[in-house]
Amino acid sequence: MKQSVLKGVTAAMLLAAASGAAANTLVFCSEGSPENFNPQLYTSGTSVDASAATVYNRLVDFKPGTTELIPSLAERWDISADGTVYTFHLRKGVKFQSNRYFHSTRDFGADDVIFSFMRQKDPQHPYHNVSGGTYANFESLEFGSLIKNIEKLDEHTVRFTLAHAEAPFLADLAWYFASILSADYADAMLKAGTPEKVDSDPLGTGPFVLAQYQKDSRILYRAFPEYWQGKAKLDRLVFSITPDASVRLAKLTKNECQVMPFPNPADLPKIRADSNLVVMQKSGLNTGFLAFNTQKAPTDNVRVRQALAMAINKPAIIDAIFQGTGTTAKNLLPPDVWSAASDLQDYPYDPQRAKALLTEAGVAPGTAIELWAMPVQRPYNPNARRMAEMIQADWQKVGINAHIVTFEWGEYLQRVKNGEHQAALMGWTTATGDPDNFFGPLFSCTAAKGGSNSAKWCYKPFDALITEARSEQDHQKRVALYRQAQQMMHDQMPAVMIAHSTIFEPVRKEVTGYQVDPFGKHLFWQVDLK
């Protein structure tokens, strides 16, 4: 297809013309460009939407729109009495996609599962270092040491043996990094000397095939006719990359796209008044926070972190930025996640106490701190720039001069991962609903080493708590341990928890079958247009 920028209805018309029929095309106004098309390598929701949610499947998944775990590429599984051996019975007759580089001839099987996990686990694996070789989610869960062995019992049976019982293990396999890639495609690309094609030109077992990508412009997918759950109702799916929320809304209003994420909260009344649009919503399992780099002065000092937390007027931020779409956060865990410590007392907004703490910590008035603001809207932060400006004004009142810094989204994430920031607005939407999916990836010592621990916080007592909770089989004991962990985070303040938000997604009224995903993904296999 000719390399041209196709937008909205024009895209749909041209695609239909190119296919010789009126292709059923849905345009999704995506908020940004993916970092890559391999969800093993990246953690942002933007990249997940473009790969894990479209191209790939996992052994287990969640029932759309819910947190209920269901079979996917594994049709059933057995777990040993001691919780250390998981035997997965794989679905038969599942086809892999093909592209111009590789035509799949073998059905999905045990070899693909082993390749997908061993690439991440084994430093000597030929694919381990391809495309940068950083597996933040796999490593944050310490899967490298947890998974002792993966065995192929036959073409359709795989056995995982764990070093110890791990309560969230099954739910973790529904996480995006556990997507199953084609071992045959990987072998072919390795022989061709182009192994990175596996990550840039993905082939999975999912409902949509990546047909074309024009960075910062659009992604074109076509329905995979041999998808094991049945061909998608849509023939084409277009991601029209539109970072500005007001531009996304304008496109939606003009029917240039039919689904948009992350509306400006201030626009919701106007959207609801449009008879052509429907505002869908769901309580989001997310938390927006300000991460302090605990390895850089002055935020390496706990009193400084506590002072900066007390200096932030959170209720004002919620009112101004979320405008009824969010609630003030005091814990890392959202209220709807089990073991959330609802009785924990948050720090009060207290500029005078903050000033006193800064003086005690030896921080002179006029001290400068870089305050990083992400350039895109997220479920947990509809306007990071405005939030940063409000925090900047709050900190000014206690003698801290904040300088606001931002970068393009992919670069922002990489620089935070590298620890270049002093304080950075970040956030998280759980991929599994288990409390460990917040604590482990975001604040463990393992995740502080180039993972998703943006606070670079490695606190041994906390690490010991969450490690114990992960291996504990008694649910009530896990609850108690996670409640202790929340109190410890509150006392040590590696990050200021700011908000939990409700997810709002405006769609055109002709869209059917679409559901808001509590994990923040955007799923289109079951979607149709009337």
C-alpha positions in Angstrom: 0.0 0.0 0.0 1.2 3.5 -0.8 2.8 5.2 2.2 0.4 8.0 2.8 -1.1 9.5 5.9 -4.7 8.3 6.1 -7.1 9.9 8.5 -10.5 9.0 9.8 -13.2 8.6 7.1 -10.7 9.1 4.4 -8.7 6.2 5.7 -11.9 4.0 5.8 -12.8 5.0 2.2 -9.3 4.4 0.8 -9.1 1.1 2.6 -12.4 0.0 1.3 -11.4 1.0 -2.2 -8.1 -0.8 -1.9 -9.9 -4.0 -0.9 -12.5 -3.7 -3.7 -15.4 -3.8 -1.2 -16.8 -1.8 1.6 -14.5 -2.9 4.3 -15.9 -2.7 7.8 -13.3 -0.3 9.3 -13.1 1.2 12.8 -10.8 4.1 13.6 -9.5 4.4 17.1 -8.0 7.8 18.0 -4.9 6.5 19.9 -3.1 8.9 22.3 0.4 8.1 21.2 2.9 6.0 19.3 3.9 2.5 20.6 7.5 2.1 21.7 7.6 -1.3 19.8 5.3 -4.2 19.0 6.6 -6.7 21.5 4.8 -6.4 24.9 7.7 -8.4 26.5 9.9 -5.4 26.1 7.7 -2.4 27.1 5.3 -1.5 29.8 3.3 1.5 28.6 -0.4 1.1 27.9 0.1 2.7 24.5 2.4 -0.2 23.4 0.1 -2.8 25.0 -2.9 -1.6 22.9 -0.8 -1.8 19.8 0.5 -5.3 20.4 -0.8 -7.4 23.3 -4.4 -6.4 22.8 -4.5 -6.8 19.0 -1.8 -9.2 17.7 -1.2 -11.6 20.6 -2.8 -14.0 23.1 -1.6 -15.4 26.4 -2.0 -18.8 28.1 -4.7 -17.3 30.3 -6.6 -14.0 30.0 -9.4 -12.0 31.6 -13.0 -12.1 30.5 -13.4 -8.8 28.6 -14.5 -6.0 30.8 -13.9 -7.9 34.0 -11.1 -9.1 36.3 -12.3 -12.8 35.9 -9.5 -15.1 34.8 -10.4 -17.4 31.9 -8.6 -20.0 29.6 -7.0 -18.6 26.4 -4.2 -20.5 24.6 -4.2 -22.9 27.5 -7.7 -24.5 27.6 -7.1 -26.0 31.1 -4.4 -26.4 33.7 -3.5 -28.5 36.7 -1.7 -27.2 39.8 0.2 -29.4 42.2 -0.9 -29.6 45.9 2.1 -27.6 47.0 1.5 -24.9 44.4 4.9 -25.3 42.7 4.0 -27.3 39.5 1.6 -25.9 36.8 0.8 -28.1 33.9 -0.9 -26.3 31.0 -2.9 -28.2 28.4 -2.7 -26.2 25.2 -5.5 -25.4 22.8 -5.2 -27.4 19.5 -5.6 -26.0 16.0 -4.6 -22.4 16.8 -3.0 -20.7 13.8 -0.2 -18.2 13.7 -0.4 -15.1 11.5 1.9 -14.6 8.5 3.5 -11.6 6.9 5.8 -10.8 3.9 8.8 -12.1 5.9 7.4 -15.4 7.1 4.5 -17.7 6.3 3.4 -19.8 9.3 2.9 -23.5 8.5 2.7 -25.0 12.0 0.0 -24.5 14.6 0.7 -23.0 18.0 2.2 -25.5 20.4 4.6 -26.1 23.3 7.7 -24.8 21.5 6.1 -21.3 21.2 5.4 -21.2 25.0 8.9 -22.2 25.8 10.5 -19.7 23.4 8.3 -16.8 24.7 9.4 -17.4 28.3 13.0 -18.6 27.8 13.8 -15.5 25.7 13.1 -13.5 28.8 14.6 -15.9 31.4 17.8 -17.1 29.8 20.6 -14.5 29.3 22.3 -17.0 26.9 19.2 -17.3 24.7 19.9 -16.1 21.2 17.0 -13.7 21.4 17.6 -12.4 25.0 19.5 -9.3 23.9 17.5 -8.5 20.7 15.9 -5.1 20.6 17.6 -4.0 23.8 16.8 -7.1 25.8 15.0 -5.3 28.8 12.2 -7.4 30.2 11.0 -5.0 33.0 7.8 -6.9 33.9 9.3 -10.4 33.8 12.2 -9.2 35.9 10.1 -7.2 38.4 8.2 -10.4 39.2 11.6 -12.2 39.6 10.3 -14.8 37.2 13.9 -15.6 36.3 14.5 -17.2 39.6 10.9 -18.2 40.3 10.6 -20.4 37.2 13.0 -23.3 37.7 12.1 -25.2 34.6 9.8 -25.2 31.6 9.3 -28.6 30.1 7.5 -29.7 26.9 5.7 -32.9 27.8 4.2 -33.2 24.3 3.2 -30.8 21.5 0.2 -29.6 23.5 1.4 -29.9 27.1 3.8 -27.6 29.0 4.9 -27.9 32.6 6.2 -25.0 34.7 8.1 -25.9 37.8 8.5 -23.0 40.3 11.1 -22.5 43.0 8.4 -21.9 45.5 4.6 -21.4 45.7 3.6 -18.1 44.2 0.0 -17.0 44.9 -0.4 -14.6 41.9 1.4 -16.8 39.3 -1.6 -17.8 37.3 -2.9 -14.2 37.1 0.6 -13.0 36.2 0.4 -15.2 33.1 -2.5 -13.0 31.9 -0.2 -10.0 32.0 1.0 -8.6 28.6 4.6 -9.6 28.9 3.4 -13.3 28.9 2.1 -12.9 25.3 3.0 -16.0 23.1 5.3 -15.4 20.1 6.0 -17.8 17.3 9.2 -19.8 17.8 9.3 -20.7 14.0 9.2 -17.0 13.0 12.0 -16.3 15.5 14.1 -19.1 14.1 13.6 -17.8 10.5 14.4 -14.2 11.4 17.5 -15.3 13.3 18.7 -17.3 10.2 17.9 -14.3 8.0 20.0 -12.0 10.2 17.1 -9.9 11.1 15.9 -11.1 14.6 14.5 -7.6 15.5 11.8 -8.1 12.9 10.1 -10.4 15.5 9.6 -7.2 17.6 8.9 -4.6 14.9 6.8 -6.8 12.6 5.0 -9.1 15.0 3.2 -12.3 14.3 0.9 -13.7 16.9 -2.2 -15.8 17.3 -4.5 -12.8 18.1 -7.5 -11.3 16.2 -5.7 -8.6 14.2 -2.6 -8.7 12.0 -0.3 -5.6 11.8 -0.4 -4.5 8.2 1.3 -1.1 8.3 2.8 1.4 10.8 3.7 5.0 10.1 5.3 6.4 13.3 3.4 9.3 14.9 0.6 8.9 12.3 -1.2 5.7 12.1 -1.3 1.9 12.6 -3.3 -0.3 10.2 -4.5 -3.8 11.2 -6.5 -6.3 9.3 -8.7 -9.0 10.8 -6.9 -12.4 11.0 -9.3 -14.7 9.2 -8.1 -17.8 10.9 -8.3 -16.4 14.5 -9.1 -19.3 16.8 -12.1 -17.6 18.4 -13.5 -16.6 15.0 -12.7 -13.7 12.7 -13.3 -10.3 14.1 -16.4 -8.5 13.0 -14.2 -5.6 11.8 -12.3 -6.1 8.6 -9.9 -3.2 9.4 -8.8 -1.5 12.5 -6.9 1.8 12.3 -5.1 3.5 15.1 -5.1 7.2 14.2 -2.3 8.6 16.5 -3.7 11.8 18.0 -1.9 13.0 21.2 -4.2 16.0 21.8 -7.5 15.2 23.6 -9.3 18.1 22.0 -8.2 17.0 18.5 -9.3 13.4 19.3 -12.7 14.8 20.3 -13.0 16.8 17.2 -12.3 13.7 15.1 -14.8 11.7 17.1 -17.5 14.4 16.6 -16.8 14.4 12.8 -16.9 10.6 12.7 -13.2 10.5 11.6 -12.8 8.1 14.5 -15.3 6.0 16.3 -13.6 5.4 19.7 -11.4 7.7 21.7 -9.5 7.2 25.0 -8.7 9.8 27.7 -11.2 12.7 27.1 -10.5 16.0 28.9 -12.7 15.8 32.0 -14.0 19.3 31.3 -15.4 18.1 27.9 -17.5 15.3 29.4 -20.7 17.4 29.7 -20.4 18.5 26.1 -19.8 14.9 25.0 -22.8 13.7 26.9 -24.9 16.3 25.2 -24.0 15.0 21.7 -26.7 12.6 20.6 -24.2 10.8 18.3 -21.9 9.9 21.2 -22.1 7.6 24.2 -19.8 8.0 27.2 -18.9 4.6 28.6 -17.3 4.4 32.0 -15.8 2.0 34.6 -14.0 2.4 37.9 -10.3 2.1 36.9 -7.8 -0.1 38.8 -5.2 2.7 38.6 -3.1 5.1 40.7 -1.4 8.3 39.6 1.5 9.3 41.7 4.6 11.5 42.0 7.7 9.4 42.2 10.7 10.8 44.1 14.1 9.5 43.0 15.3 8.2 46.3 18.9 7.8 45.0 19.4 11.6 44.3 19.6 14.5 46.7 17.6 16.0 48.2 14.9 13.4 47.7 17.1 10.7 49.1 16.1 12.1 52.5 12.9 10.7 53.9 12.1 13.9 55.8 12.4 15.9 52.5 10.0 13.4 50.8 7.5 13.7 53.7 7.8 17.5 53.5 7.2 17.7 49.8 4.2 15.4 50.2 2.7 17.6 52.9 3.2 20.7 50.7 1.0 19.3 47.9 -2.6 20.3 48.0 -4.1 17.1 46.7 -7.8 18.1 47.0 -7.2 21.2 44.9 -5.5 19.0 42.2 -8.4 16.6 42.2 -10.9 19.4 41.8 -9.0 21.3 39.1 -7.7 18.4 37.0 -10.0 15.5 37.5 -13.2 17.5 37.8 -15.3 14.8 39.3 -13.5 11.9 37.4 -11.1 11.0 40.2 -10.7 10.5 43.9 -7.8 11.4 46.2 -5.3 8.6 46.7 -3.5 7.8 49.9 -2.4 4.2 49.1 -0.8 2.6 46.1 -3.7 0.2 46.0 -7.0 1.6 44.6 -10.0 1.1 46.9 -11.4 -1.7 44.8 -8.3 -3.9 45.0 -8.4 -6.3 47.9 -6.3 -5.5 50.9 -6.4 -1.7 50.2 -5.8 0.0 53.6 -8.9 2.2 53.8 -8.2 3.2 57.4 -4.7 4.5 56.8 -4.3 8.2 57.6 -2.9 10.3 54.8 -0.5 13.2 55.3 -2.4 16.4 55.8 -1.9 19.4 53.5 0.4 21.4 55.9 2.8 23.9 54.3 4.0 25.1 57.7 5.0 21.6 58.9 6.5 21.0 55.4 8.7 24.1 55.9 9.8 22.9 59.3 10.7 19.5 58.0 12.8 20.9 55.2 14.7 23.1 57.7 15.3 20.0 59.9 16.6 18.2 56.8 19.0 21.1 56.0 17.3 22.1 52.8 17.9 25.8 52.2 15.0 28.0 50.8 15.3 28.4 47.1 16.6 24.8 46.5 15.8 23.8 43.0 14.2 20.4 42.0 13.4 19.1 38.5 9.7 18.1 38.3 9.0 15.9 35.3 5.6 15.9 33.7 4.5 13.2 31.1 3.5 14.5 27.7 0.5 12.3 27.2 -2.8 11.7 29.0 -3.1 8.5 31.0 -6.1 7.0 32.7 -4.6 8.1 36.1 -3.6 11.6 34.9 -5.6 13.6 32.4 -3.3 16.6 32.4 0.2 16.0 33.8 1.5 19.4 32.7 -1.2 21.3 34.7 -0.7 19.0 37.7 3.0 19.8 37.6 2.2 23.5 37.5 0.0 23.2 40.6 2.7 21.2 42.5 5.3 23.8 41.4 3.1 26.6 42.9 2.6 24.5 46.1 6.3 23.8 46.5 7.1 27.5 45.9 5.2 28.3 49.1 7.6 26.1 51.1 10.8 27.5 49.5 11.3 24.8 46.7 11.8 26.0 43.2 10.5 23.3 40.8 11.6 23.4 37.2 9.1 21.5 35.0 10.7 19.1 32.4 9.1 16.9 29.8 10.1 14.7 26.8 8.4 12.7 24.1 6.6 9.7 25.8 9.0 6.9 24.9 12.0 9.0 25.8 10.3 10.1 29.1 9.8 6.5 30.1 13.4 5.5 29.2 14.9 8.5 31.0 12.8 7.7 34.2 13.9 4.1 33.9 17.5 5.3 33.7 17.0 7.4 36.9 17.7 10.7 35.3 14.8 12.5 37.1 14.5 13.9 40.6 10.7 13.8 40.8 8.5 12.5 38.0 4.7 12.2 37.6 4.0 8.6 36.8 1.2 6.0 37.4 0.0 2.5 37.0 -3.0 0.5 35.9 -2.9 -3.1 37.2 -2.6 -5.8 34.7 -4.0 -8.6 37.0 -6.0 -7.1 39.9 -3.7 -8.8 42.4 -2.0 -6.4 44.9 1.4 -7.8 44.0 0.9 -6.4 40.5 1.3 -2.9 42.1 3.9 -3.6 44.8 6.3 -5.8 42.9 6.7 -4.0 39.5 6.6 -0.5 41.1 8.5 -0.6 44.3 10.6 -3.8 44.7 14.4 -3.7 44.8 14.5 -5.8 41.6 12.3 -3.3 39.8 14.6 -0.5 41.0 17.3 -1.8 38.6 16.1 -0.6 35.3 12.5 -1.7 35.8 9.3 0.1 36.5 10.4 1.3 40.0 10.5 5.0 39.1 11.4 5.9 42.7 14.5 3.8 42.5 13.5 2.8 46.0 15.0 -0.4 47.5 14.0 -0.7 51.1 14.8 -4.2 52.5 12.1 -4.4 55.1 9.5 -3.6 52.4 11.0 -6.0 50.0 10.9 -8.8 52.6 7.2 -8.1 53.2 6.0 -8.2 49.6 8.2 -11.3 48.9 6.6 -13.1 51.8 3.1 -12.0 50.7 3.8 -13.3 47.2 4.6 -16.8 48.4 1.9 -17.0 51.1 -1.0 -19.3 50.2 -3.3 -18.1 53.0 -5.4 -15.2 51.7 -5.9 -13.5 55.1 -2.2 -13.6 55.8 -1.6 -12.0 52.4 -4.1 -9.3 53.3 -2.3 -8.5 56.6 1.1 -8.4 54.9 -0.1 -6.0 52.2 -1.6 -3.7 54.8 1.7 -3.6 56.5 3.4 -2.8 53.2 1.1 0.2 52.6 1.9 1.6 56.1 5.6 1.2 55.4 5.3 3.0 52.1 3.3 5.8 53.8 6.1 6.2 56.4 9.0 6.1 53.9 7.2 8.1 51.2 9.0 7.0 48.0 6.1 8.5 46.1 3.1 10.7 46.7 0.0 8.9 45.8 -2.3 11.5 44.2 -5.3 10.0 42.5 -7.4 7.0 41.4 -9.5 7.8 38.4 -12.7 6.5 36.7 -12.1 5.5 33.1 -14.3 7.4 30.6 -14.4 6.4 26.9 -16.6 8.3 24.4 -17.7 6.2 21.4 -19.9 6.8 18.4 -23.4 5.4 18.9 -23.0 3.1 15.9 -20.2 1.2 17.8 -21.5 -2.1 19.2 -19.9 -4.7 21.5 -17.3 -2.4 22.9 -16.5 -2.6 26.7 -14.3 -0.5 28.9 -11.5 -2.6 30.2 -10.7 -2.2 33.9 -7.0 -2.8 33.2 -6.9 0.1 30.7 -6.5 -1.9 27.5 -8.6 -1.2 24.4 -10.0 -4.4 22.9 -11.7 -4.6 19.5 -12.2 -8.3 18.6 -15.9 -8.3 19.7 -16.6 -4.8 18.3 -18.8 -4.0 15.3 -20.3 -1.0 13.6 -24.0 -0.7 13.0 
